[in-house]
Amino acid sequence: MAVRRDGRCICPLRDCAEPHITLRPPVLISHGRDADRHWGTAGWAIALVTQPFDVLRLPASYGAHLHQVLGSDCPTAIARSTKMWQFFLKPGSVSHDDASAAGGEVIGGSSAWIAAPGTEGEDADRYRWLVPPNLTNWQVNGEADAIRSVLATTDWSAANAPYRHLPAIIARALR
């Protein structure tokens, strides 16, 4: 798959906006030497098509609390510079309105995609796995009630905040 990087795609068209296969016929790349031969002249990235899952992207105040609730049962990634959290969920677990009200977004469906954690995204930020999918047996989370309860929290005053030490928790997660 080719993903636009540094404002241009590596395919001959150069102005593509969506990820697409560039090698015709598609080539199985299973060794670093092959990857270097095919992709060595340009940067490359990995895109995940979100058809089998939704990605809930949330700011740190909600993300840290949701991570505490879901623990290691949900594949989770966090961005170093923006502190945005990504939770990989069963499709339909969270409504777009609930996510938007919390300052986040839901990315999902067969025509949507995200940059895989470890790959630099469109916002020039790099997400890294906090809970890699192999720890959840490659299963996404579907605890819709728990997720909705966290997103429904609107009072983040010190007395009601899920964490009084939020910066320290985020710093530990980003190590």
C-alpha positions in Angstrom: 0.0 0.0 0.0 1.2 3.5 -0.7 0.2 6.3 1.6 0.7 9.9 0.9 3.8 11.1 2.7 5.4 14.6 2.8 2.6 15.9 0.6 3.0 13.4 -2.3 2.3 9.8 -3.1 5.2 7.6 -4.3 3.2 6.3 -7.2 3.5 7.8 -10.7 0.4 10.0 -10.2 2.0 11.8 -7.2 -1.3 13.5 -6.1 -3.2 10.6 -4.6 -5.1 11.2 -1.4 -6.1 7.6 -0.3 -3.9 4.6 0.3 -3.6 2.2 -2.6 -1.6 -0.7 -3.9 1.3 0.5 -6.0 3.0 -2.7 -7.0 1.5 -4.4 -10.1 1.2 -7.3 -9.8 1.2 -7.1 -6.0 4.4 -8.4 -4.6 4.8 -10.3 -1.3 7.4 -8.6 0.8 8.6 -10.8 3.5 12.2 -9.7 4.0 13.9 -6.4 4.8 16.0 -6.7 1.7 12.9 -6.9 -0.5 11.3 -4.0 1.3 14.4 -1.9 0.8 14.4 -2.7 -3.0 10.8 -1.8 -3.5 10.4 1.1 -1.0 14.0 2.3 -0.4 13.8 5.4 -2.7 10.8 6.9 -0.8 9.3 7.0 2.6 6.6 4.4 3.2 3.9 3.9 5.8 1.3 1.3 6.8 -2.4 2.1 6.5 -5.1 0.1 8.3 -8.5 0.0 6.6 -11.1 0.3 9.4 -13.8 -2.0 8.0 -13.5 -4.7 10.7 -13.2 -2.2 13.6 -13.8 1.4 14.7 -11.1 3.6 16.1 -12.2 6.0 18.8 -9.8 8.9 19.0 -10.0 11.0 22.2 -8.1 13.7 24.0 -6.0 12.8 27.0 -8.5 13.7 29.7 -11.0 11.1 28.3 -8.4 8.7 26.9 -6.5 8.2 30.2 -9.7 7.5 32.1 -11.1 5.2 29.4 -7.7 3.3 29.4 -8.1 2.9 33.2 -11.6 1.4 32.7 -10.7 -0.9 29.7 -7.2 -1.8 30.9 -5.4 -4.3 28.7 -8.6 -5.6 27.2 -8.6 -3.0 24.4 -5.9 -2.4 21.8 -4.8 1.2 22.5 -2.4 3.6 21.0 -1.3 7.1 22.1 0.3 10.0 20.2 3.4 11.5 21.6 3.0 15.2 20.7 -0.8 15.7 20.7 -1.5 13.2 23.6 -4.5 11.9 21.6 -5.5 8.3 22.4 -6.8 5.7 19.9 -9.0 2.8 21.0 -9.7 -0.1 18.6 -13.4 -1.1 19.1 -16.1 -3.2 17.6 -18.0 -1.3 14.9 -20.9 0.7 16.3 -19.6 0.6 20.0 -19.6 4.4 20.1 -21.7 7.0 18.3 -20.1 9.8 16.4 -22.1 12.3 18.5 -20.8 10.9 21.8 -17.2 11.0 20.5 -17.7 14.5 19.2 -19.1 15.7 22.5 -15.9 14.5 24.2 -13.7 16.3 21.8 -12.9 13.1 19.8 -14.0 11.3 16.7 -14.9 7.8 15.5 -13.1 6.5 12.4 -14.6 3.4 10.8 -16.1 1.8 7.9 -14.9 0.2 4.7 -13.8 3.5 3.1 -11.9 4.9 6.2 -8.4 4.3 7.2 -5.8 5.3 9.8 -2.0 5.3 9.9 -1.0 2.2 11.8 0.6 2.9 15.2 4.3 3.3 14.5 3.6 5.2 11.2 3.6 8.9 11.0 0.0 10.1 10.5 -1.5 12.8 8.3 -1.2 15.2 11.3 2.6 14.5 11.4 2.2 12.8 14.7 3.3 9.3 15.4 1.1 7.0 17.5 2.7 4.2 19.4 1.0 1.1 20.9 0.2 1.3 24.6 -1.7 -2.0 24.5 -0.6 -3.8 21.4 -3.2 -6.0 19.7 -1.3 -9.2 20.4 -2.0 -8.7 24.1 -5.8 -8.9 23.4 -5.4 -11.9 21.1 -6.0 -9.6 18.1 -9.6 -8.8 19.4 -11.1 -5.4 19.5 -13.1 -4.2 22.5 -16.9 -4.0 22.6 -17.7 -2.8 26.1 -20.1 -0.1 24.9 -21.7 0.6 28.3 -18.3 1.3 29.9 -17.2 3.5 27.0 -20.4 5.5 27.1 -20.1 6.0 30.9 -16.7 7.5 30.5 -17.8 9.7 27.5 -20.8 10.9 29.5 -18.5 12.4 32.2 -18.7 16.2 31.8 -17.4 17.5 35.1 -13.6 17.4 35.1 -13.2 19.5 38.2 -10.5 18.3 40.6 -13.0 16.6 42.8 -14.5 14.6 40.0 -11.4 14.1 37.7 -10.6 10.5 37.0 -7.0 11.3 37.8 -5.4 13.9 39.8 -2.0 12.9 38.4 -3.0 12.8 34.7 0.3 14.3 33.4 2.4 11.6 35.2 0.2 8.8 33.9 0.5 10.1 30.3 4.3 10.6 30.7 4.6 6.9 31.9 2.5 5.8 28.9 4.7 7.6 26.5 8.0 6.1 27.7 
